Amino acid sequence: MPKIELLKGDITKLQVDAIVNAANSSLMGGGGVDGAIHRAAGPELLEECKKIIARIGSCPPGNAVITGAGKLECKYVIHSVGPIWRGGFYNESQLLRQAYLNSLKLAMDYQIKTIAFPNISTGAYGFPKELASDIAISAVEEFLKENPEIEKVIFVCFDEENYQIYKKKLSNV
Ligand code: AR6
């Protein structure tokens, strides 16, 4: 069975152990997938995020934190902060890679077996989609090689452009 899967649609509907949120450093919610996840999960999610921020101050790009999932079908939400694209001059690629890897590390810490990612940074944060998909796929593939305990990683594409990019690149999995 392939370990990496591709889906088109709304990540909030998935029944997996964890879904990843493309959050911002404040963890206070926002638009895009972040807004959709907070709406679907209900106010509990924001309460948990507030507690984390009270403890850590902020969640910088490349980092991730984990909460419960409120009313969602999954067990956990991993809030991962991608970089804002600023022309590629500010270490954005490395930070995006870290956003994926740190999410997967948290998944390992919590014995998460199935995890779904949105296309972090490719919406409001403007990261070029082709480049972002290369980084996301290679980070996940490398991590899975070292950590076979994770059973399934799903890339969830919401927009058609990302879906077509991932479909082309994952046609061999
Ligand atoms: N399910 C899956 N993917 C989605 C959904 C959904 N329901 N809705 C949108 N997407 P964005 P970013 C896709 O902007 O670029 C927020 O305001 C969308 O098509 O959500 O990392 C945060 O609070 C795109 O491919 O996140 C931050 O301030 C992808 O999700 C900022 O935006 C990411 O787009 C983060 O920007």
Backbone and ligand atoms as CSV (ligand in chain L), in Angstrom:
chain,resi,resn,atom,element,x,y,z
A,1,MET,N,N,0.845,-1.209,0.000
A,1,MET,CA,C,0.000,0.000,0.000
A,1,MET,C,C,0.878,1.255,0.000
A,2,PRO,N,N,0.565,2.225,-0.843
A,2,PRO,CA,C,1.402,3.434,-0.861
A,2,PRO,C,C,1.265,4.209,0.444
A,3,LYS,N,N,2.374,4.744,0.904
A,3,LYS,CA,C,2.357,5.499,2.162
A,3,LYS,C,C,1.987,6.948,1.946
A,4,ILE,N,N,2.246,7.435,0.731
A,4,ILE,CA,C,1.901,8.826,0.431
A,4,ILE,C,C,0.680,8.822,-0.479
A,5,GLU,N,N,-0.340,9.575,-0.064
A,5,GLU,CA,C,-1.551,9.652,-0.881
A,5,GLU,C,C,-1.853,11.107,-1.218
A,6,LEU,N,N,-2.666,11.260,-2.235
A,6,LEU,CA,C,-3.063,12.592,-2.693
A,6,LEU,C,C,-4.583,12.679,-2.692
A,7,LEU,N,N,-5.095,13.761,-2.151
A,7,LEU,CA,C,-6.541,13.984,-2.150
A,7,LEU,C,C,-6.815,15.420,-2.554
A,8,LYS,N,N,-7.948,15.617,-3.226
A,8,LYS,CA,C,-8.365,16.986,-3.511
A,8,LYS,C,C,-9.559,17.290,-2.633
A,9,GLY,N,N,-9.528,18.406,-1.906
A,9,GLY,CA,C,-10.689,18.763,-1.102
A,9,GLY,C,C,-10.344,19.481,0.180
A,10,ASP,N,N,-11.274,19.352,1.119
A,10,ASP,CA,C,-11.231,20.112,2.365
A,10,ASP,C,C,-10.616,19.246,3.466
A,11,ILE,N,N,-9.498,19.680,3.990
A,11,ILE,CA,C,-8.751,18.882,4.980
A,11,ILE,C,C,-9.540,18.695,6.283
A,12,THR,N,N,-10.472,19.588,6.561
A,12,THR,CA,C,-11.207,19.490,7.836
A,12,THR,C,C,-12.108,18.254,7.892
A,13,LYS,N,N,-12.380,17.665,6.736
A,13,LYS,CA,C,-13.312,16.522,6.695
A,13,LYS,C,C,-12.628,15.179,6.924
A,14,LEU,N,N,-11.310,15.172,7.019
A,14,LEU,CA,C,-10.601,13.885,7.005
A,14,LEU,C,C,-10.618,13.175,8.353
A,15,GLN,N,N,-10.751,11.860,8.268
A,15,GLN,CA,C,-10.659,11.026,9.470
A,15,GLN,C,C,-9.268,10.409,9.518
A,16,VAL,N,N,-8.350,11.178,10.047
A,16,VAL,CA,C,-6.964,10.720,10.200
A,16,VAL,C,C,-6.570,11.017,11.651
A,17,ASP,N,N,-5.419,10.550,12.077
A,17,ASP,CA,C,-5.011,10.851,13.452
A,17,ASP,C,C,-4.769,12.351,13.614
A,18,ALA,N,N,-4.115,12.962,12.637
A,18,ALA,CA,C,-3.807,14.392,12.748
A,18,ALA,C,C,-3.939,15.097,11.408
A,19,ILE,N,N,-4.475,16.309,11.451
A,19,ILE,CA,C,-4.380,17.179,10.282
A,19,ILE,C,C,-3.425,18.320,10.639
A,20,VAL,N,N,-2.727,18.791,9.630
A,20,VAL,CA,C,-1.794,19.903,9.825
A,20,VAL,C,C,-2.489,21.189,9.387
A,21,ASN,N,N,-2.300,22.229,10.179
A,21,ASN,CA,C,-2.832,23.551,9.864
A,21,ASN,C,C,-1.701,24.441,9.367
A,22,ALA,N,N,-1.971,25.203,8.315
A,22,ALA,CA,C,-0.999,26.218,7.870
A,22,ALA,C,C,-1.284,27.486,8.670
A,23,ALA,N,N,-0.654,27.571,9.832
A,23,ALA,CA,C,-0.963,28.634,10.790
A,23,ALA,C,C,-0.046,29.834,10.588
A,24,ASN,N,N,-0.236,30.853,11.413
A,24,ASN,CA,C,0.744,31.954,11.483
A,24,ASN,C,C,1.353,31.959,12.882
A,25,SER,N,N,2.379,32.769,13.071
A,25,SER,CA,C,3.150,32.718,14.318
A,25,SER,C,C,2.342,33.029,15.569
A,26,SER,N,N,1.216,33.723,15.397
A,26,SER,CA,C,0.394,34.073,16.566
A,26,SER,C,C,-0.477,32.908,17.016
A,27,LEU,N,N,-0.720,31.963,16.142
A,27,LEU,CA,C,-1.640,30.824,16.367
A,27,LEU,C,C,-3.060,31.280,16.695
A,28,MET,N,N,-3.403,32.497,16.317
A,28,MET,CA,C,-4.718,33.029,16.688
A,28,MET,C,C,-5.754,32.862,15.578
A,29,GLY,N,N,-5.469,32.006,14.621
A,29,GLY,CA,C,-6.405,31.786,13.515
A,29,GLY,C,C,-6.166,32.787,12.406
A,30,GLY,N,N,-6.949,32.663,11.345
A,30,GLY,CA,C,-6.764,33.551,10.199
A,30,GLY,C,C,-7.682,33.122,9.071
A,31,GLY,N,N,-7.242,33.335,7.830
A,31,GLY,CA,C,-8.047,32.952,6.671
A,31,GLY,C,C,-7.634,31.579,6.173
A,32,GLY,N,N,-7.960,31.289,4.927
A,32,GLY,CA,C,-7.523,30.058,4.265
A,32,GLY,C,C,-7.831,28.809,5.063
A,33,VAL,N,N,-6.892,27.875,5.043
A,33,VAL,CA,C,-7.112,26.588,5.714
A,33,VAL,C,C,-7.165,26.784,7.233
A,34,ASP,N,N,-6.440,27.754,7.740
A,34,ASP,CA,C,-6.446,28.075,9.176
A,34,ASP,C,C,-7.866,28.451,9.625
A,35,GLY,N,N,-8.490,29.335,8.880
A,35,GLY,CA,C,-9.861,29.756,9.196
A,35,GLY,C,C,-10.817,28.574,9.130
A,36,ALA,N,N,-10.666,27.754,8.095
A,36,ALA,CA,C,-11.561,26.600,7.917
A,36,ALA,C,C,-11.414,25.627,9.090
A,37,ILE,N,N,-10.174,25.391,9.517
A,37,ILE,CA,C,-9.930,24.437,10.621
A,37,ILE,C,C,-10.511,24.987,11.926
A,38,HIS,N,N,-10.277,26.256,12.212
A,38,HIS,CA,C,-10.811,26.825,13.461
A,38,HIS,C,C,-12.342,26.850,13.446
A,39,ARG,N,N,-12.930,27.163,12.305
A,39,ARG,CA,C,-14.406,27.171,12.225
A,39,ARG,C,C,-14.966,25.783,12.492
A,40,ALA,N,N,-14.356,24.785,11.854
A,40,ALA,CA,C,-14.886,23.426,11.971
A,40,ALA,C,C,-14.607,22.824,13.354
A,41,ALA,N,N,-13.503,23.210,13.963
A,41,ALA,CA,C,-13.135,22.624,15.259
A,41,ALA,C,C,-13.891,23.270,16.410
A,42,GLY,N,N,-14.277,24.537,16.239
A,42,GLY,CA,C,-14.952,25.248,17.326
A,42,GLY,C,C,-13.960,25.938,18.247
A,43,PRO,N,N,-14.491,26.683,19.242
A,43,PRO,CA,C,-13.664,27.586,20.060
A,43,PRO,C,C,-12.600,26.906,20.919
A,44,GLU,N,N,-12.784,25.625,21.193
A,44,GLU,CA,C,-11.787,24.890,21.992
A,44,GLU,C,C,-10.378,25.003,21.407
A,45,LEU,N,N,-10.317,24.986,20.087
A,45,LEU,CA,C,-9.012,24.989,19.414
A,45,LEU,C,C,-8.261,26.286,19.725
A,46,LEU,N,N,-8.973,27.407,19.623
A,46,LEU,CA,C,-8.344,28.700,19.902
A,46,LEU,C,C,-7.928,28.776,21.375
A,47,GLU,N,N,-8.741,28.236,22.249
A,47,GLU,CA,C,-8.386,28.240,23.681
A,47,GLU,C,C,-7.071,27.500,23.907
A,48,GLU,N,N,-6.920,26.363,23.263
A,48,GLU,CA,C,-5.676,25.600,23.413
A,48,GLU,C,C,-4.488,26.363,22.831
A,49,CYS,N,N,-4.726,27.009,21.683
A,49,CYS,CA,C,-3.652,27.789,21.059
A,49,CYS,C,C,-3.230,28.950,21.959
A,50,LYS,N,N,-4.214,29.584,22.597
A,50,LYS,CA,C,-3.904,30.717,23.492
A,50,LYS,C,C,-3.019,30.263,24.641
A,51,LYS,N,N,-3.303,29.084,25.157
A,51,LYS,CA,C,-2.488,28.555,26.273
A,51,LYS,C,C,-1.046,28.317,25.814
A,52,ILE,N,N,-0.910,27.805,24.619
A,52,ILE,CA,C,0.450,27.541,24.098
A,52,ILE,C,C,1.197,28.859,23.916
A,53,ILE,N,N,0.512,29.854,23.348
A,53,ILE,CA,C,1.163,31.149,23.127
A,53,ILE,C,C,1.532,31.811,24.459
A,54,ALA,N,N,0.692,31.629,25.470
A,54,ALA,CA,C,1.017,32.183,26.791
A,54,ALA,C,C,2.328,31.579,27.302
A,55,ARG,N,N,2.577,30.347,26.901
A,55,ARG,CA,C,3.783,29.657,27.367
A,55,ARG,C,C,5.007,29.995,26.513
A,56,ILE,N,N,4.828,30.009,25.173
A,56,ILE,CA,C,6.008,30.113,24.294
A,56,ILE,C,C,6.165,31.482,23.630
A,57,GLY,N,N,5.159,32.333,23.725
A,57,GLY,CA,C,5.269,33.677,23.135
A,57,GLY,C,C,4.818,33.733,21.691
A,58,SER,N,N,5.494,32.968,20.827
A,58,SER,CA,C,5.040,32.874,19.436
A,58,SER,C,C,5.657,31.621,18.820
A,59,CYS,N,N,5.094,31.224,17.687
A,59,CYS,CA,C,5.583,30.025,17.009
A,59,CYS,C,C,6.251,30.481,15.703
A,60,PRO,N,N,7.572,30.542,15.672
A,60,PRO,CA,C,8.235,31.116,14.501
A,60,PRO,C,C,8.117,30.240,13.248
A,61,PRO,N,N,8.284,30.821,12.069
A,61,PRO,CA,C,8.242,30.046,10.823
A,61,PRO,C,C,9.191,28.848,10.893
A,62,GLY,N,N,8.702,27.715,10.413
A,62,GLY,CA,C,9.490,26.483,10.445
A,62,GLY,C,C,9.159,25.607,11.642
A,63,ASN,N,N,8.445,26.187,12.613
A,63,ASN,CA,C,8.109,25.429,13.828
A,63,ASN,C,C,6.653,24.960,13.811
A,64,ALA,N,N,6.356,24.054,14.726
A,64,ALA,CA,C,5.000,23.502,14.796
A,64,ALA,C,C,4.658,23.179,16.244
A,65,VAL,N,N,3.367,23.257,16.560
A,65,VAL,CA,C,2.871,22.851,17.882
A,65,VAL,C,C,1.640,21.969,17.667
A,66,ILE,N,N,1.269,21.247,18.717
A,66,ILE,CA,C,0.141,20.315,18.580
A,66,ILE,C,C,-0.940,20.628,19.610
A,67,THR,N,N,-2.196,20.469,19.179
A,67,THR,CA,C,-3.339,20.609,20.097
A,67,THR,C,C,-4.295,19.442,19.844
A,68,GLY,N,N,-5.319,19.357,20.676
A,68,GLY,CA,C,-6.444,18.483,20.372
A,68,GLY,C,C,-7.168,19.024,19.149
A,69,ALA,N,N,-8.328,18.450,18.844
A,69,ALA,CA,C,-8.962,18.805,17.579
A,69,ALA,C,C,-10.395,19.300,17.723
A,70,GLY,N,N,-10.821,19.620,18.965
A,70,GLY,CA,C,-12.183,20.131,19.150
A,70,GLY,C,C,-13.208,19.215,18.520
A,71,LYS,N,N,-14.058,19.778,17.670
A,71,LYS,CA,C,-15.156,19.003,17.071
A,71,LYS,C,C,-14.772,18.271,15.780
A,72,LEU,N,N,-13.511,18.360,15.404
A,72,LEU,CA,C,-13.095,17.688,14.161
A,72,LEU,C,C,-13.057,16.168,14.338
A,73,GLU,N,N,-13.056,15.463,13.218
A,73,GLU,CA,C,-13.031,13.988,13.243
A,73,GLU,C,C,-11.662,13.436,13.642
A,74,CYS,N,N,-10.622,14.238,13.428
A,74,CYS,CA,C,-9.274,13.748,13.737
A,74,CYS,C,C,-8.997,13.894,15.239
A,75,LYS,N,N,-7.853,13.367,15.671
A,75,LYS,CA,C,-7.532,13.427,17.112
A,75,LYS,C,C,-6.718,14.672,17.464
A,76,TYR,N,N,-5.884,15.088,16.543
A,76,TYR,CA,C,-4.970,16.202,16.817
A,76,TYR,C,C,-4.946,17.170,15.639
A,77,VAL,N,N,-4.609,18.427,15.968
A,77,VAL,CA,C,-4.251,19.390,14.926
A,77,VAL,C,C,-2.803,19.811,15.194
A,78,ILE,N,N,-1.980,19.707,14.171
A,78,ILE,CA,C,-0.598,20.180,14.267
A,78,ILE,C,C,-0.539,21.530,13.555
A,79,HIS,N,N,-0.248,22.564,14.308
A,79,HIS,CA,C,-0.226,23.927,13.754
A,79,HIS,C,C,1.205,24.216,13.319
A,80,SER,N,N,1.382,24.318,12.022
A,80,SER,CA,C,2.711,24.459,11.454
A,80,SER,C,C,2.801,25.818,10.768
A,81,VAL,N,N,3.864,26.542,11.048
A,81,VAL,CA,C,3.985,27.894,10.479
A,81,VAL,C,C,4.989,27.872,9.332
A,82,GLY,N,N,4.489,28.105,8.144
A,82,GLY,CA,C,5.362,28.196,6.982
A,82,GLY,C,C,5.923,29.602,6.845
A,83,PRO,N,N,6.906,29.770,5.973
A,83,PRO,CA,C,7.462,31.106,5.741
A,83,PRO,C,C,6.595,31.923,4.770
A,84,ILE,N,N,6.666,33.232,4.911
A,84,ILE,CA,C,6.101,34.125,3.890
A,84,ILE,C,C,7.130,34.195,2.771
A,85,TRP,N,N,6.701,34.019,1.514
A,85,TRP,CA,C,7.637,34.093,0.382
A,85,TRP,C,C,8.053,35.534,0.143
A,86,ARG,N,N,9.369,35.777,0.198
A,86,ARG,CA,C,9.880,37.134,-0.054
A,86,ARG,C,C,10.987,37.057,-1.097
A,87,GLY,N,N,10.641,36.435,-2.212
A,87,GLY,CA,C,11.565,36.374,-3.342
A,87,GLY,C,C,12.581,35.252,-3.268
A,88,GLY,N,N,12.578,34.504,-2.189
A,88,GLY,CA,C,13.523,33.394,-2.047
A,88,GLY,C,C,14.852,33.796,-1.439
A,89,PHE,N,N,14.913,35.011,-0.929
A,89,PHE,CA,C,16.185,35.533,-0.393
A,89,PHE,C,C,16.305,35.368,1.126
A,90,TYR,N,N,15.308,34.812,1.742
A,90,TYR,CA,C,15.258,34.783,3.206
A,90,TYR,C,C,15.087,33.362,3.765
A,91,ASN,N,N,15.781,32.419,3.108
A,91,ASN,CA,C,15.790,31.062,3.663
A,91,ASN,C,C,14.411,30.389,3.635
A,92,GLU,N,N,13.538,30.866,2.726
A,92,GLU,CA,C,12.172,30.355,2.728
A,92,GLU,C,C,12.105,28.850,2.468
A,93,SER,N,N,12.953,28.347,1.572
A,93,SER,CA,C,12.873,26.922,1.242
A,93,SER,C,C,13.209,26.060,2.450
A,94,GLN,N,N,14.276,26.442,3.134
A,94,GLN,CA,C,14.682,25.692,4.324
A,94,GLN,C,C,13.603,25.762,5.415
A,95,LEU,N,N,12.998,26.929,5.561
A,95,LEU,CA,C,11.949,27.085,6.579
A,95,LEU,C,C,10.717,26.257,6.231
A,96,LEU,N,N,10.391,26.177,4.947
A,96,LEU,CA,C,9.235,25.358,4.556
A,96,LEU,C,C,9.525,23.883,4.838
A,97,ARG,N,N,10.730,23.468,4.496
A,97,ARG,CA,C,11.135,22.083,4.775
A,97,ARG,C,C,11.025,21.789,6.289
A,98,GLN,N,N,11.498,22.724,7.104
A,98,GLN,CA,C,11.418,22.540,8.558
A,98,GLN,C,C,9.970,22.482,9.043
A,99,ALA,N,N,9.093,23.252,8.416
A,99,ALA,CA,C,7.673,23.224,8.806
A,99,ALA,C,C,7.103,21.814,8.616
A,100,TYR,N,N,7.482,21.167,7.519
A,100,TYR,CA,C,7.030,19.776,7.293
A,100,TYR,C,C,7.718,18.820,8.256
A,101,LEU,N,N,9.029,18.933,8.397
A,101,LEU,CA,C,9.767,17.978,9.237
A,101,LEU,C,C,9.375,18.103,10.705
A,102,ASN,N,N,9.213,19.329,11.196
A,102,ASN,CA,C,8.831,19.491,12.606
A,102,ASN,C,C,7.415,18.984,12.865
A,103,SER,N,N,6.539,19.087,11.881
A,103,SER,CA,C,5.195,18.509,12.028
A,103,SER,C,C,5.295,16.993,12.143
A,104,LEU,N,N,6.126,16.400,11.312
A,104,LEU,CA,C,6.275,14.939,11.337
A,104,LEU,C,C,6.945,14.477,12.638
A,105,LYS,N,N,7.874,15.267,13.151
A,105,LYS,CA,C,8.501,14.906,14.429
A,105,LYS,C,C,7.459,14.904,15.547
A,106,LEU,N,N,6.596,15.909,15.550
A,106,LEU,CA,C,5.524,15.941,16.552
A,106,LEU,C,C,4.616,14.728,16.392
A,107,ALA,N,N,4.337,14.382,15.156
A,107,ALA,CA,C,3.498,13.202,14.905
A,107,ALA,C,C,4.134,11.965,15.528
A,108,MET,N,N,5.424,11.820,15.379
A,108,MET,CA,C,6.129,10.678,15.984
A,108,MET,C,C,6.005,10.725,17.509
A,109,ASP,N,N,6.186,11.904,18.098
A,109,ASP,CA,C,6.108,12.031,19.562
A,109,ASP,C,C,4.745,11.602,20.097
A,110,TYR,N,N,3.706,11.794,19.301
A,110,TYR,CA,C,2.338,11.499,19.746
A,110,TYR,C,C,1.800,10.186,19.167
A,111,GLN,N,N,2.685,9.377,18.665
A,111,GLN,CA,C,2.295,8.066,18.089
A,111,GLN,C,C,1.218,8.185,17.010
A,112,ILE,N,N,1.285,9.269,16.272
A,112,ILE,CA,C,0.328,9.485,15.181
A,112,ILE,C,C,0.736,8.608,13.997
A,113,LYS,N,N,-0.238,7.889,13.450
A,113,LYS,CA,C,0.062,6.963,12.349
A,113,LYS,C,C,-0.368,7.524,10.997
A,114,THR,N,N,-1.408,8.344,11.023
A,114,THR,CA,C,-1.915,8.889,9.761
A,114,THR,C,C,-2.035,10.406,9.887
A,115,ILE,N,N,-1.511,11.097,8.907
A,115,ILE,CA,C,-1.420,12.567,9.006
A,115,ILE,C,C,-1.686,13.184,7.630
A,116,ALA,N,N,-2.408,14.296,7.631
A,116,ALA,CA,C,-2.732,14.982,6.377
A,116,ALA,C,C,-2.166,16.400,6.389
A,117,PHE,N,N,-1.521,16.770,5.299
A,117,PHE,CA,C,-0.934,18.112,5.150
A,117,PHE,C,C,-1.688,18.932,4.116
A,118,PRO,N,N,-1.917,20.217,4.389
A,118,PRO,CA,C,-2.327,21.127,3.305
A,118,PRO,C,C,-1.054,21.605,2.596
A,119,ASN,N,N,-1.202,22.401,1.593
A,119,ASN,CA,C,-0.037,22.919,0.853
A,119,ASN,C,C,0.435,24.200,1.554
A,120,ILE,N,N,1.206,23.971,2.613
A,120,ILE,CA,C,1.643,25.070,3.495
A,120,ILE,C,C,2.340,26.187,2.695
A,121,SER,N,N,2.008,27.413,3.041
A,121,SER,CA,C,2.615,28.644,2.488
A,121,SER,C,C,2.211,28.984,1.047
A,122,THR,N,N,1.430,28.127,0.391
A,122,THR,CA,C,1.159,28.391,-1.034
A,122,THR,C,C,-0.098,29.224,-1.271
A,123,GLY,N,N,-0.746,29.681,-0.187
A,123,GLY,CA,C,-1.916,30.544,-0.331
A,123,GLY,C,C,-1.530,31.977,-0.033
A,124,ALA,N,N,-1.997,32.481,1.095
A,124,ALA,CA,C,-1.730,33.870,1.490
A,124,ALA,C,C,-0.232,34.173,1.569
A,125,TYR,N,N,0.574,33.185,1.871
A,125,TYR,CA,C,2.007,33.417,2.045
A,125,TYR,C,C,2.800,33.400,0.734
A,126,GLY,N,N,2.136,33.085,-0.376
A,126,GLY,CA,C,2.705,33.337,-1.704
A,126,GLY,C,C,3.874,32.472,-2.151
A,127,PHE,N,N,4.128,31.365,-1.503
A,127,PHE,CA,C,5.264,30.513,-1.908
A,127,PHE,C,C,4.964,29.888,-3.270
A,128,PRO,N,N,5.918,29.899,-4.214
A,128,PRO,CA,C,5.652,29.303,-5.530
A,128,PRO,C,C,5.273,27.822,-5.379
A,129,LYS,N,N,4.191,27.447,-6.049
A,129,LYS,CA,C,3.600,26.130,-5.795
A,129,LYS,C,C,4.487,24.970,-6.244
A,130,GLU,N,N,5.116,25.107,-7.409
A,130,GLU,CA,C,5.985,24.016,-7.895
A,130,GLU,C,C,7.110,23.755,-6.897
A,131,LEU,N,N,7.778,24.809,-6.509
A,131,LEU,CA,C,8.901,24.678,-5.579
A,131,LEU,C,C,8.425,24.130,-4.230
A,132,ALA,N,N,7.290,24.638,-3.762
A,132,ALA,CA,C,6.752,24.167,-2.479
A,132,ALA,C,C,6.446,22.674,-2.532
A,133,SER,N,N,5.935,22.207,-3.642
A,133,SER,CA,C,5.594,20.775,-3.737
A,133,SER,C,C,6.855,19.920,-3.740
A,134,ASP,N,N,7.907,20.369,-4.411
A,134,ASP,CA,C,9.180,19.622,-4.390
A,134,ASP,C,C,9.702,19.501,-2.958
A,135,ILE,N,N,9.642,20.607,-2.244
A,135,ILE,CA,C,10.149,20.623,-0.859
A,135,ILE,C,C,9.293,19.719,0.026
A,136,ALA,N,N,7.974,19.843,-0.118
A,136,ALA,CA,C,7.058,19.050,0.724
A,136,ALA,C,C,7.250,17.554,0.463
A,137,ILE,N,N,7.290,17.176,-0.799
A,137,ILE,CA,C,7.380,15.742,-1.134
A,137,ILE,C,C,8.725,15.184,-0.693
A,138,SER,N,N,9.803,15.909,-0.935
A,138,SER,CA,C,11.106,15.339,-0.558
A,138,SER,C,C,11.258,15.283,0.959
A,139,ALA,N,N,10.750,16.277,1.684
A,139,ALA,CA,C,10.827,16.230,3.155
A,139,ALA,C,C,10.063,15.021,3.688
A,140,VAL,N,N,8.871,14.812,3.170
A,140,VAL,CA,C,8.049,13.684,3.648
A,140,VAL,C,C,8.693,12.350,3.273
A,141,GLU,N,N,9.157,12.240,2.052
A,141,GLU,CA,C,9.781,10.966,1.639
A,141,GLU,C,C,10.998,10.640,2.503
A,142,GLU,N,N,11.828,11.635,2.726
A,142,GLU,CA,C,13.030,11.404,3.548
A,142,GLU,C,C,12.647,11.014,4.972
A,143,PHE,N,N,11.670,11.698,5.513
A,143,PHE,CA,C,11.266,11.401,6.895
A,143,PHE,C,C,10.694,9.987,7.005
A,144,LEU,N,N,9.878,9.600,6.040
A,144,LEU,CA,C,9.254,8.268,6.094
A,144,LEU,C,C,10.298,7.156,5.994
A,145,LYS,N,N,11.341,7.405,5.257
A,145,LYS,CA,C,12.411,6.414,5.146
A,145,LYS,C,C,13.024,6.124,6.521
A,146,GLU,N,N,13.197,7.177,7.296
A,146,GLU,CA,C,13.825,7.038,8.618
A,146,GLU,C,C,12.832,6.643,9.706
A,147,ASN,N,N,11.570,6.886,9.458
A,147,ASN,CA,C,10.550,6.691,10.496
A,147,ASN,C,C,9.373,5.876,9.953
A,148,PRO,N,N,9.571,4.581,9.803
A,148,PRO,CA,C,8.521,3.750,9.191
A,148,PRO,C,C,7.279,3.574,10.066
A,149,GLU,N,N,7.334,4.073,11.308
A,149,GLU,CA,C,6.157,3.955,12.182
A,149,GLU,C,C,4.966,4.739,11.629
A,150,ILE,N,N,5.241,5.786,10.897
A,150,ILE,CA,C,4.132,6.548,10.298
A,150,ILE,C,C,3.589,5.763,9.109
A,151,GLU,N,N,2.279,5.495,9.152
A,151,GLU,CA,C,1.691,4.596,8.152
A,151,GLU,C,C,1.215,5.310,6.894
A,152,LYS,N,N,0.754,6.536,7.071
A,152,LYS,CA,C,0.201,7.208,5.885
A,152,LYS,C,C,0.316,8.726,5.991
A,153,VAL,N,N,0.767,9.335,4.914
A,153,VAL,CA,C,0.795,10.800,4.814
A,153,VAL,C,C,-0.057,11.182,3.606
A,154,ILE,N,N,-1.023,12.046,3.849
A,154,ILE,CA,C,-1.910,12.484,2.754
A,154,ILE,C,C,-1.635,13.946,2.449
A,155,PHE,N,N,-1.330,14.243,1.188
A,155,PHE,CA,C,-1.271,15.632,0.735
A,155,PHE,C,C,-2.675,16.024,0.282
A,156,VAL,N,N,-3.233,17.030,0.937
A,156,VAL,CA,C,-4.579,17.469,0.592
A,156,VAL,C,C,-4.491,18.793,-0.159
A,157,CYS,N,N,-4.887,18.740,-1.417
A,157,CYS,CA,C,-4.861,19.950,-2.247
A,157,CYS,C,C,-6.264,20.506,-2.370
A,158,PHE,N,N,-6.384,21.784,-2.154
A,158,PHE,CA,C,-7.694,22.437,-2.179
A,158,PHE,C,C,-7.917,23.106,-3.534
A,159,ASP,N,N,-6.856,23.697,-4.049
A,159,ASP,CA,C,-6.981,24.364,-5.356
A,159,ASP,C,C,-6.489,23.431,-6.450
A,160,GLU,N,N,-7.091,23.606,-7.629
A,160,GLU,CA,C,-6.814,22.722,-8.768
A,160,GLU,C,C,-5.337,22.778,-9.189
A,161,GLU,N,N,-4.743,23.958,-9.101
A,161,GLU,CA,C,-3.352,24.103,-9.544
A,161,GLU,C,C,-2.422,23.221,-8.703
A,162,ASN,N,N,-2.559,23.283,-7.388
A,162,ASN,CA,C,-1.739,22.422,-6.532
A,162,ASN,C,C,-2.045,20.951,-6.790
A,163,TYR,N,N,-3.314,20.647,-6.967
A,163,TYR,CA,C,-3.687,19.243,-7.186
A,163,TYR,C,C,-2.993,18.688,-8.434
A,164,GLN,N,N,-2.999,19.454,-9.507
A,164,GLN,CA,C,-2.368,18.992,-10.755
A,164,GLN,C,C,-0.856,18.842,-10.573
A,165,ILE,N,N,-0.250,19.746,-9.839
A,165,ILE,CA,C,1.201,19.673,-9.586
A,165,ILE,C,C,1.530,18.395,-8.807
A,166,TYR,N,N,0.797,18.136,-7.761
A,166,TYR,CA,C,1.067,16.944,-6.937
A,166,TYR,C,C,0.738,15.662,-7.707
A,167,LYS,N,N,-0.311,15.712,-8.510
A,167,LYS,CA,C,-0.721,14.517,-9.272
A,167,LYS,C,C,0.402,14.090,-10.206
A,168,LYS,N,N,0.986,15.074,-10.851
A,168,LYS,CA,C,2.102,14.815,-11.774
A,168,LYS,C,C,3.296,14.219,-11.013
A,169,LYS,N,N,3.607,14.795,-9.870
A,169,LYS,CA,C,4.815,14.363,-9.139
A,169,LYS,C,C,4.621,13.083,-8.349
A,170,LEU,N,N,3.388,12.782,-8.006
A,170,LEU,CA,C,3.138,11.575,-7.196
A,170,LEU,C,C,2.593,10.428,-8.043
A,171,SER,N,N,2.666,10.554,-9.347
A,171,SER,CA,C,2.089,9.519,-10.207
A,171,SER,C,C,2.794,8.183,-10.033
A,172,ASN,N,N,3.991,8.216,-9.457
A,172,ASN,CA,C,4.756,6.973,-9.268
A,172,ASN,C,C,4.546,6.353,-7.892
A,173,VAL,N,N,3.702,6.957,-7.028
A,173,VAL,CA,C,3.526,6.370,-5.684
A,173,VAL,C,C,2.183,5.659,-5.569
L,1,AR6,N1,N,-8.486,22.357,3.119
L,1,AR6,C1,C,-7.274,22.156,2.546
L,1,AR6,N2,N,-6.541,23.136,1.988
L,1,AR6,C2,C,-7.064,24.393,1.999
L,1,AR6,C3,C,-8.323,24.697,2.571
L,1,AR6,C4,C,-9.042,23.612,3.166
L,1,AR6,N3,N,-10.229,23.785,3.742
L,1,AR6,N4,N,-8.551,26.017,2.416
L,1,AR6,C5,C,-7.486,26.535,1.761
L,1,AR6,N5,N,-6.595,25.546,1.493
L,1,AR6,P1,P,-3.358,29.434,3.178
L,1,AR6,P2,P,-0.541,29.956,3.876
L,1,AR6,C6,C,-5.283,25.616,0.805
L,1,AR6,O1,O,-3.548,30.795,2.685
L,1,AR6,O2,O,-0.224,30.301,2.485
L,1,AR6,C7,C,-3.845,32.223,7.069
L,1,AR6,O3,O,-4.590,33.390,7.193
L,1,AR6,C8,C,-5.030,26.725,-0.176
L,1,AR6,O4,O,-5.562,26.395,-1.448
L,1,AR6,O5,O,-4.420,28.801,4.002
L,1,AR6,O6,O,0.389,29.032,4.628
L,1,AR6,C9,C,-2.980,31.930,8.282
L,1,AR6,O7,O,-3.566,32.389,9.481
L,1,AR6,C10,C,-3.508,26.780,-0.204
L,1,AR6,O8,O,-2.999,25.894,-1.188
L,1,AR6,O9,O,-1.996,29.311,4.095
L,1,AR6,C11,C,-1.717,32.640,7.973
L,1,AR6,O10,O,-1.768,33.997,8.350
L,1,AR6,C12,C,-3.096,26.240,1.154
L,1,AR6,O11,O,-4.297,25.797,1.786
L,1,AR6,C13,C,-1.595,32.529,6.473
L,1,AR6,O12,O,-2.931,32.369,5.991
L,1,AR6,C14,C,-2.409,27.249,2.041
L,1,AR6,O13,O,-3.050,28.506,1.924
L,1,AR6,C15,C,-0.813,31.325,6.061
L,1,AR6,O14,O,-0.664,31.308,4.673
